[in-house]
Amino acid sequence: MNILLTNDDGFLAPGLLALKEILKKYGDVYVIAPHYHQSGKSCGITFFKNLVIHNIDERTWSVEGTPADCVIVASILLKDKIDLVVSGVNNGYNMSYDAMYSGTCGACYQALMFGQKAVAFSVAKFFVEGHPQIDEEMEKVFKYILDNDLTSTKYFLNVNMQEPRYEKPLGIKFTRLYPRPSSFYMDVHNIPKHIYKVDHDYQVDKSDATYDIPATDQGYISITPLCLPVGDLEALKELKKKDIDYATC
């Protein structure tokens, strides 16, 4: 199996290097990842300027662009070699609506656009030099995904794990995104230069482990299938009920 490994923390990030060692047990790993940190880039791609690509070694490239750029570059450099795209391990959760902003997930969305299977891995609080328990659980999850043929070209798997704890995870929960909004605020003390910041201070109903945030909070590994936005059939039906001849407007 040929695996493309990417991320949004950069090609030298500890999470990517740790995941690379795990994936090497399951196939040939090609790394094409951002040259610089790219968190929050979502599915953004680079327009109006050339992408600088650094060839690190025969299976490693860094791209001065976004995670989605990296998947696009891989489609050119590696052509039809890739069987699976893996993104991560991200330093921090990508749950709830954060998955929409995430560059880690953005790479997987781009993979789906190319008809490729993909998995995104994120951990609440990652490590500097590596953590044996995280490595062990990550490999178990990846093997579980492969053994049960969970990957698909119709969706990618968004995997989130708790930070290292003394106890083992309780298991895997298949979940959906928790419906909580991000809140933003403006630092009024910097007038006239208003500074906007992202605030993640929110209330969560932690009892319903069918959602990703409560599931990980309870000690489970959360796996959420995420699809490309292709429109809403129910919304389309509602609009068609209101069909009006445009010429009469």
N, C-alpha and C positions, 0 to 999 in steps of 0.2 A: 504494500500500500504506500502510495506517495502522499505525504501530508505537507500542506502549506501552513506554517506557523507565523502568526502575526500578532500584533497587540496595539495598544495606544499609549503605552508608557515608554516606548523606545526599544531599540534592538538590543540594548545592554541591560534592560530591566531584569532584576532578580527573578521575577515571576516567569518571564519568558524563558530564561535560561534553565530554571528548574523544570518547567513543562517540557522543554526540548529534550531533557534527559529521559523523561517518562515516555514521550512519544517515540523516541529512537528504538524502544523495545518492540514497537508495533509496525514500523515501516521506515521508509527513507524520508527524512525531515528536511524541508527547504524553508529557510527563514527569510521572509521579506517583510520588514517591519519599519516603522518610522525612525528616521535619524534623530528626531527630537520628540519630546513629550507632546502628545496629541489628545489628551483627555477632553471630552466634551465636543468632539468634532462630528459626532453622529455619522451620517452618510456623506459628509461633505467631501468634494473632490476639488482638485486644484485647476482653476481656469486662469487664462491670460498670462501664464508664465510657464516656463519649462520646468520639468521635474528633474532634480539632480539625484542620480542613483549612484550609490557607492557599492562596488563589488568587494565585499569583505573576504570571502573565500568562495570555493566552487559551489557551495550550497547556501550562501548567506549574502543578502543584499540589504542595505538600508536606503530608505527613500526620504528625501526632504519634502514630505507631503503627509497626507492623512492616511489612516488605516484603510479606507476605501481605495485610495490611490494605490496602496501596496497590493491589494487584491487585483486591481486593474493591471498593474505592472507584472504581476505573476501570470496573468492570463496571456501576456505577450512573451515574457521570458521563458515560461515553462509550458506554454500552450496547453496541450491536452494531458499533461503529466499528473495533474492534481486529482486525487480521489476524495480528499477531505480537507476542509479549511478549519483550522483551530485557532482561536483568538484568545490571548491572555497569557498568563494568569493576571488579571487586573488587580491592582492594588486598591481595593475598595469594592463594595457591593455595586452591582448593576441591576437593581430591582425596581419595581414599581415603574413610574414614568421616567426614572433615570435611564432606563434601557433605551428610551427614545433619544436621549442626548449622547449616549455612550459611544465613543469611538471603537471600543471593543466590540460592541454589538453592530456598529456601523459596518465593520469589515465583514461580518456574517451576512448582513443584509445585501451587501454588494456581491458576496458569493452566491446567494440565492438568485440574484439577477442573472448570474452566469449559469444557472442550473447546477450549482455545486452544493454538496452537503456541507454543513458547518456546525461547529460547537463553540460557544463562548464560555470561558471560565473566569469567575471572579471570587475573591476572598475578602471578607470584611476588613481584616487588618493583616496585611501580608508581612513578609519577613525581610530582613536585610541579607542574611547569609543562608537562609533556607531553614525549613522546619520539618523534621522527619515525619511528624504526624500528618501534616498537610500533604507532603509528597505521597505518603502511603494512601491517604484517602482519595487524593486526586487520581492516582493510578487505578484504584478500585472503581471509581466512578467511570473513568474512561473505558475500562475493561467491561463494565456493566453495560455501557452504551453500545459497545461493539458486539458483545455477546448476544444482546437482545435486539440487535438491528434497529436501533431507535432513530438513527439519522435519516433524513429525508431531503429531497429537493423542494418540498412544499413548505418546509419550516426549518428553522435552526433551533438548537437547544441552548437555552440560556441557563447555565449552571452557576449557582451561588452557594458558598459555604461560609460557616462561621469562622472566626479567628481560632487559632489553636486553643484547645481546652484540655483539661485533664481527662474528661470522659470522651468516649467515642461518639460520633454522630449517631442519632437514633435510627438513621436509615435515610431513604430517599423519598421525597414527596414530589409528585407531579403537580405543578401549581400554575396559577395565573397571576398576572401583574396586580399588585395591590393598588386600588384606585385612590391614591392620595396625591394631591397637587403639590408641586414645588412652590415654596413661597419665596418671594424676593423682597428686598428692602433697600432703601436708599440711605446712605450715611449723610444725614443733613449737616453734620459738623464740618463737612468739607466744602460748604458753599463758598464760592460759586461752582466749584468742581464737584458735582454730584457723583457719588460713587455707588454703583449698584453691586449688591452681593447676593449670593445664593444662600438661603437659610434652610437647613433640613430639620428644623425643630417642629415636628408634627406628631399628632396623636394617632396611634395605631390600635385597632382592635386585635389583640394578640391571640385571641381564642380560635380564630378561623384559619387553620393551617392549609386550607385550599388555596390561599394566597401566598406569594413568595416571602414577604417580610415576616408574617407570623410564623411561617414554617421554619425559616432559618433561626428566628428568635427562640423557638421551642427546641432547637438542636438538630433539625433535619437538614439534609442537603436538598436544596430546591432546584428542580429542573422545570423550566417554563418553555414551551414551544412558542416561537414567535414567527409570524408570517409577514410577507410583503404586503403593504397597503394596496389593495386592488379594488377599493370602493366598497360600499355598503349596500347590499341588495335590499334590505328593509328600508333604508333611507330612499333608495331609488323608487321603490314602490310608493312611498309616501309622496314623493315629488310627482310621480306620474298621476296620482289622484288629482293633482292640481294643474294638470296639463291645460295650457291656454295657448291659443293660436298667437304666435308672436306678432303676426301681421296686424292683429286687432289691438295690440297694446299701444 
